[in-house]
Amino acid sequence: MKKVGETTVPKTEDEFDAEDIKKVENYAKAINMLYYAVNPDDYRKISCCTTAKEMWDKLEVTYEGTDQVREAKIDFLTQEYEMFRMKEGEKIDDMFNRFSKIINDLHALKKTYANKDLVRKILRSLTPEWRSKADAIYESIGVSNVTIDGLREDNTRLARKAICDDLVDSLERMHIEDDEEDTLLYTNPQPQPEETPQVMVENEDHADEEEHEEAEEQEETELPIAWRTHKNHPLDQ
């Protein structure tokens, strides 16, 4: 732009100096970056804009709304932040994910909190079981020296330690129960049924078969005439 009398008019390309050329190049880069970053629907919304500032303002209204809409979102998220509490039985990682979403959404709307305030909020939001463990750690360190990421890491470590302790207790109980069962079986052995040896059974069966065959042979053998007591024996006829 240049002044002509009391008015300001755009410069022609022939009148551009090095600074003007640099500005034009930066404007072109910004426009291209926005074109590449948006989806097809948003591209149609900003394609009629002539400057990167116009494009940005239109996208800002699309995603964040007007000033009134933005203030309403901030109020809603602020209330969620103030009412935030850890749920009973909730995992540490799940709780931190919910909390991070709230503060990230507020940060996108230019509403931020100091790190020490975030740490205090988390500590106040923990269930009694976890708060007692966390307080024991940070009493010696101080809230001001702890970051929200460090707080998450330490509490996750505590959660893993608690899980490992529960697993060890379960294994110890299982070991004790197995020892008690083995002791009971040793002191009160169960009677075992007597088994007949297979060889004896086979020998008895074989002896019975031989006796049966001998009886059949005796019945079929013809007795001598002298041994017969009856005169009219069928064999003598």
C-alpha positions in Angstrom: 0.0 0.0 0.0 1.1 3.6 -0.6 -0.3 7.0 0.1 -1.4 9.3 -2.6 -2.3 12.6 -1.0 -4.7 11.8 1.9 -5.7 8.4 0.6 -4.0 4.9 0.6 -4.0 2.9 -2.5 -2.4 -0.5 -3.4 1.0 -0.6 -5.0 1.5 -2.0 -8.4 3.9 -5.0 -8.9 6.4 -2.7 -10.5 6.5 -0.6 -7.3 7.1 -3.6 -5.0 10.3 -3.5 -3.0 12.1 -6.5 -1.4 9.9 -6.2 1.7 6.7 -6.2 -0.3 7.8 -9.2 -2.3 8.5 -11.1 1.0 5.0 -10.3 2.3 3.3 -11.5 -0.9 5.3 -14.8 -0.7 4.3 -15.3 2.9 0.6 -14.6 2.1 0.7 -17.2 -0.7 2.3 -19.8 1.6 -0.3 -19.2 4.3 -3.2 -19.6 1.7 -1.7 -22.8 0.3 -1.2 -24.3 3.8 -4.8 -23.7 4.6 -6.0 -25.2 1.4 -3.9 -28.4 2.1 -5.0 -28.6 5.7 -8.8 -28.5 5.3 -11.3 -31.1 4.1 -13.4 -30.7 0.9 -16.3 -29.2 2.8 -14.2 -26.6 4.5 -12.4 -25.9 1.2 -15.7 -24.9 -0.4 -16.3 -22.5 2.5 -13.0 -20.7 2.2 -12.4 -20.9 -1.6 -14.1 -17.5 -2.1 -11.8 -15.7 0.4 -9.0 -13.6 -1.0 -6.7 -13.5 2.0 -5.4 -16.0 4.6 -6.9 -13.8 7.3 -10.4 -14.1 5.8 -10.0 -17.9 5.5 -8.8 -18.2 9.2 -11.7 -16.1 10.5 -14.2 -18.2 8.6 -12.7 -21.5 9.9 -12.6 -20.1 13.4 -16.3 -19.3 13.4 -17.1 -22.7 11.9 -15.3 -24.7 14.6 -15.4 -22.4 17.6 -18.5 -20.4 16.8 -19.0 -16.7 17.5 -17.8 -15.0 20.6 -21.1 -15.9 22.3 -20.9 -19.5 21.4 -17.2 -19.6 22.6 -18.1 -18.2 25.9 -20.9 -20.7 26.3 -18.5 -23.6 25.6 -16.0 -22.1 28.1 -18.6 -21.9 30.8 -19.7 -25.5 30.2 -16.1 -26.9 30.2 -15.3 -24.9 33.3 -18.2 -26.4 35.1 -17.0 -29.9 34.0 -13.5 -29.0 35.3 -14.8 -27.8 38.7 -17.1 -30.8 39.1 -14.5 -33.4 38.0 -14.1 -36.4 40.2 -12.5 -39.8 39.9 -15.2 -42.5 39.5 -15.3 -45.5 41.8 -13.4 -48.4 40.3 -12.1 -46.2 37.5 -8.5 -46.9 36.2 -5.9 -44.2 36.6 -5.3 -43.9 32.9 -9.0 -43.5 32.1 -9.4 -40.8 34.7 -6.4 -38.8 33.4 -7.8 -39.2 29.8 -11.1 -37.6 30.9 -9.3 -34.8 32.7 -6.9 -34.2 29.8 -9.7 -33.8 27.3 -11.4 -31.1 29.5 -8.2 -29.0 29.9 -7.2 -29.4 26.3 -10.6 -28.3 25.1 -10.4 -25.3 27.4 -6.9 -24.5 26.2 -8.2 -24.5 22.6 -10.6 -21.8 23.7 -7.8 -19.9 25.3 -8.8 -20.8 28.9 -5.8 -22.1 30.7 -4.8 -23.1 34.3 -1.5 -23.0 36.1 0.3 -26.3 36.5 0.1 -26.3 40.3 -3.7 -25.7 40.1 -4.1 -28.7 37.8 -2.0 -30.9 40.1 -4.1 -29.8 43.2 -7.3 -30.5 41.2 -6.2 -34.0 40.4 -5.2 -34.7 44.0 -8.5 -33.5 45.3 -10.4 -35.5 42.7 -8.8 -38.9 43.6 -10.8 -41.5 45.5 -9.7 -42.0 49.1 -7.7 -45.1 48.2 -5.6 -43.3 45.6 -5.4 -40.0 47.4 -3.8 -41.5 50.5 -1.1 -43.0 48.3 -0.5 -39.9 46.2 -0.4 -37.6 49.3 2.3 -39.7 50.9 4.5 -39.1 47.8 3.9 -35.4 47.3 4.1 -34.3 50.9 7.9 -34.7 50.7 8.1 -33.2 47.2 5.6 -30.3 47.2 2.9 -29.7 44.7 4.7 -26.8 43.0 7.5 -29.2 41.9 5.2 -31.7 40.2 3.9 -31.5 36.7 0.6 -33.0 35.5 2.5 -35.5 33.3 4.7 -36.5 36.2 1.6 -36.9 38.4 0.1 -39.2 35.8 3.3 -41.3 35.5 3.6 -41.7 39.3 0.0 -42.7 39.8 0.2 -45.1 36.9 3.2 -46.7 38.6 1.3 -46.9 41.8 -1.6 -48.6 40.0 0.8 -51.2 38.5 2.3 -51.8 41.9 -1.1 -52.4 43.4 -2.0 -54.8 40.6 1.3 -56.7 41.2 0.7 -56.8 45.0 -2.8 -58.2 44.4 -1.4 -60.9 42.1 1.2 -61.9 44.6 -1.4 -62.2 47.3 -3.6 -64.3 45.1 -0.7 -66.6 44.3 0.3 -66.9 47.9 -3.3 -67.9 48.8 -3.4 -70.5 46.1 -0.1 -71.9 47.3 -1.4 -72.1 50.9 -4.7 -73.8 49.8 -2.7 -76.4 47.7 -0.5 -77.2 50.7 -3.5 -77.7 53.0 -5.1 -80.0 50.4 -1.9 -82.1 50.1 -1.6 -82.3 53.9 -5.3 -83.5 54.2 -4.7 -86.2 51.6 -1.5 -87.4 53.3 -3.1 -87.7 56.8 -6.4 -89.3 55.5 -5.4 -91.5 52.5 -8.3 -92.9 50.5 -8.7 -96.7 50.4 -7.7 -98.2 47.1 -9.8 -101.0 45.6 -8.0 -104.4 45.4 -7.4 -105.4 41.9 -7.3 -109.1 40.8 -4.2 -109.8 38.8 -4.9 -110.4 35.2 -2.7 -113.5 35.2 -4.7 -115.2 38.0 -8.0 -114.6 36.2 -6.6 -116.0 32.9 -5.3 -119.1 34.7 -8.6 -119.7 36.4 -10.5 -119.4 33.1 -8.1 -121.8 31.5 -8.5 -124.4 34.3 -12.3 -124.2 34.0 -12.1 -124.8 30.3 -9.9 -127.9 30.8 -12.3 -129.4 33.3 -15.2 -128.8 31.0 -13.4 -130.5 28.1 -12.5 -133.6 30.3 -16.1 -134.0 31.4 -17.2 -133.9 27.8 -14.6 -136.5 26.8 -15.7 -138.9 29.6 -19.3 -138.7 28.4 -18.3 -139.5 24.8 -16.0 -142.5 25.7 -17.5 -146.0 25.3 -17.2 -148.1 28.5 -16.0 -151.7 28.2 -18.7 -154.4 28.3 -17.3 -155.7 31.5 -17.9 -152.4 33.2 -21.5 -152.2 32.3 -23.9 -153.2 35.1 -27.0 -153.5 33.0 -27.4 -156.5 30.7 -29.5 -154.7 28.1 -27.2 -151.7 27.6 -27.8 -150.0 24.3 -24.1 -150.4 23.3 -24.4 -154.2 23.6 -27.1 -154.5 21.0 
